[in-house]
Amino acid sequence: MNEEKLNISVRKFLKNVGITSQRKIEEKVREQDRLGNLKQSEKIKISAKIYSKELDLDEEVNGEIEIEI
């Protein structure tokens, strides 16, 4: 197996996931702020799922995002 090619391909996928996820999260935070649904400062629980049928992969990554209004 070409480890370098695998590494580059995985990084490319994760970069896309990171950019897309950040945009979507920021859009939703701004939307909830406009609606008055956020406190001045709070932690929002969030999770991301990584799934691949071909790899028999089904993982969830959990964390928090700190919001300061």
Contacts in CASP RR format, 6 or more apart in sequence:
PFRMAT RR
TARGET T0000
AUTHOR 0000-0000-0000
METHOD contacts of the structure
MODEL  1
MNEEKLNISVRKFLKNVGITSQRKIEEKVREQDRLGNLKQSEKIKISAKI
YSKELDLDEEVNGEIEIEI
17 48 0 8 1.000
21 48 0 8 1.000
25 46 0 8 1.000
25 65 0 8 1.000
29 38 0 8 1.000
29 44 0 8 1.000
29 65 0 8 1.000
29 67 0 8 1.000
32 38 0 8 1.000
33 69 0 8 1.000
38 67 0 8 1.000
38 69 0 8 1.000
39 67 0 8 1.000
39 69 0 8 1.000
40 68 0 8 1.000
40 69 0 8 1.000
41 66 0 8 1.000
41 67 0 8 1.000
41 68 0 8 1.000
41 69 0 8 1.000
42 66 0 8 1.000
42 67 0 8 1.000
43 64 0 8 1.000
43 65 0 8 1.000
43 66 0 8 1.000
43 67 0 8 1.000
44 64 0 8 1.000
44 65 0 8 1.000
44 66 0 8 1.000
44 67 0 8 1.000
45 62 0 8 1.000
45 63 0 8 1.000
45 64 0 8 1.000
46 62 0 8 1.000
46 63 0 8 1.000
46 64 0 8 1.000
46 65 0 8 1.000
47 60 0 8 1.000
47 61 0 8 1.000
47 62 0 8 1.000
47 63 0 8 1.000
48 60 0 8 1.000
48 61 0 8 1.000
49 58 0 8 1.000
49 59 0 8 1.000
49 60 0 8 1.000
49 61 0 8 1.000
50 57 0 8 1.000
50 58 0 8 1.000
50 59 0 8 1.000
50 60 0 8 1.000
50 61 0 8 1.000
51 57 0 8 1.000
51 58 0 8 1.000
51 59 0 8 1.000
END
